Amino acid sequence: QVQLVESGGGLVQAGGSLRLSCAASGRTFSGYVMGWYRQVPGNERAWVATIAGHGLTNFAGSVKGRFTISRDDSKNTVYLQMNDLKEEDTAVYYCHAREYWGQGTQVTVSS
């Protein structure tokens, strides 16, 4: 059974940092694009960042320069480092790889 399990969410003050992790099990995603999305209640799930198998990264404009994405294929894990967090970053963050989604982790940024 393939699972993506996110961790690292929480409550942080504006300007602070969090690091999300997504650990995959049941199969390897080495060589595949992995990514992060986020969703606010009442809104559609929105793309945040992706990292290709060879390491090329892409970011949504709203997080560019503040977030970084990385992966450790030896651990089958992808990370999202979030710096200079803003209230508008508050959302449930989801990990995605191929057709698989994690269960999400809540990130709340307070003023």
C-alpha positions as CSV (number, residue, x, y, z in Angstrom):
1,Q,0.0,0.0,0.0
2,V,1.4,3.3,-1.1
3,Q,1.3,6.1,1.5
4,L,2.5,9.7,1.7
5,V,2.7,11.0,5.2
6,E,3.2,14.7,5.9
7,S,4.5,16.1,9.1
8,G,6.0,19.3,10.5
9,G,2.9,21.6,10.4
10,G,1.9,23.7,13.3
11,L,1.3,27.2,14.5
12,V,3.9,29.9,13.9
13,Q,4.0,33.6,14.1
14,A,4.3,35.7,11.0
15,G,7.9,35.9,9.9
16,G,8.7,32.5,11.3
17,S,9.7,29.3,9.6
18,L,8.5,25.7,9.4
19,R,9.8,22.7,7.6
20,L,7.4,20.2,6.3
21,S,8.3,16.6,5.5
22,C,6.6,14.0,3.4
23,A,7.7,10.4,3.8
24,A,6.6,8.0,1.1
25,S,6.2,4.3,1.7
26,G,5.1,1.3,-0.4
27,R,7.0,2.3,-3.5
28,T,9.9,4.6,-4.5
29,F,9.4,7.9,-6.2
30,S,13.0,8.3,-7.2
31,G,13.0,9.9,-10.6
32,Y,9.5,11.2,-10.4
33,V,8.2,14.7,-9.8
34,M,7.0,15.3,-6.2
35,G,5.3,18.4,-5.0
36,W,3.4,20.3,-2.4
37,Y,-0.1,21.9,-2.7
38,R,-2.1,23.8,-0.2
39,Q,-5.8,24.3,0.4
40,V,-7.8,26.8,2.4
41,P,-11.4,25.9,3.3
42,G,-13.8,27.0,0.5
43,N,-11.0,27.2,-2.0
44,E,-9.5,24.8,-4.5
45,R,-6.3,23.0,-3.8
46,A,-3.4,25.2,-5.1
47,W,0.0,24.2,-6.3
48,V,2.9,25.5,-4.2
49,A,6.1,23.8,-5.4
50,T,7.5,20.8,-7.3
51,I,10.8,19.1,-7.6
52,A,11.7,16.9,-10.5
53,G,13.6,13.7,-10.2
54,H,16.8,15.4,-11.3
55,G,16.3,18.2,-8.8
56,L,14.8,21.0,-10.9
57,T,12.4,23.1,-8.8
58,N,9.5,25.3,-9.5
59,F,7.5,27.6,-7.2
60,A,4.2,29.4,-7.2
61,G,4.8,33.1,-7.4
62,S,3.3,33.7,-4.0
63,V,6.0,31.7,-2.3
64,K,9.0,32.2,-4.6
65,G,12.0,33.4,-2.6
66,R,10.5,32.3,0.7
67,F,10.0,28.5,0.2
68,T,12.4,25.9,-0.9
69,I,11.7,22.3,-1.8
70,S,14.2,19.5,-1.6
71,R,14.2,15.7,-1.7
72,D,16.2,12.8,-0.2
73,D,15.6,9.8,-2.4
74,S,17.5,7.6,0.0
75,K,14.8,8.3,2.5
76,N,12.0,8.5,-0.1
77,T,11.2,11.9,1.4
78,V,10.4,15.4,0.1
79,Y,10.7,18.6,2.2
80,L,9.3,22.0,2.1
81,Q,11.2,24.7,3.9
82,M,9.0,27.7,4.5
83,N,10.6,31.0,5.7
84,D,9.2,34.4,6.3
85,L,5.7,32.9,6.7
86,K,2.7,35.2,6.2
87,E,-0.9,34.9,7.4
88,E,-1.9,34.1,3.8
89,D,0.2,31.0,4.0
90,T,-2.2,29.5,6.4
91,A,-3.6,26.3,4.8
92,V,-3.6,22.5,4.9
93,Y,-0.5,21.5,3.0
94,Y,-0.6,18.3,0.9
95,C,2.2,16.2,-0.6
96,H,1.7,14.8,-4.0
97,A,3.5,12.3,-6.2
98,R,2.0,10.7,-9.3
99,E,-1.6,9.8,-8.5
100,Y,-0.9,9.8,-4.7
101,W,-1.8,12.4,-2.1
102,G,-0.9,12.6,1.6
103,Q,-3.5,13.3,4.2
104,G,-2.4,16.9,4.7
105,T,-0.8,18.9,7.6
106,Q,-2.2,22.1,8.9
107,V,0.0,25.2,8.9
108,T,-1.4,28.2,10.7
109,V,0.4,31.6,10.7
110,S,-0.6,34.1,13.3
111,S,-0.1,37.8,13.2
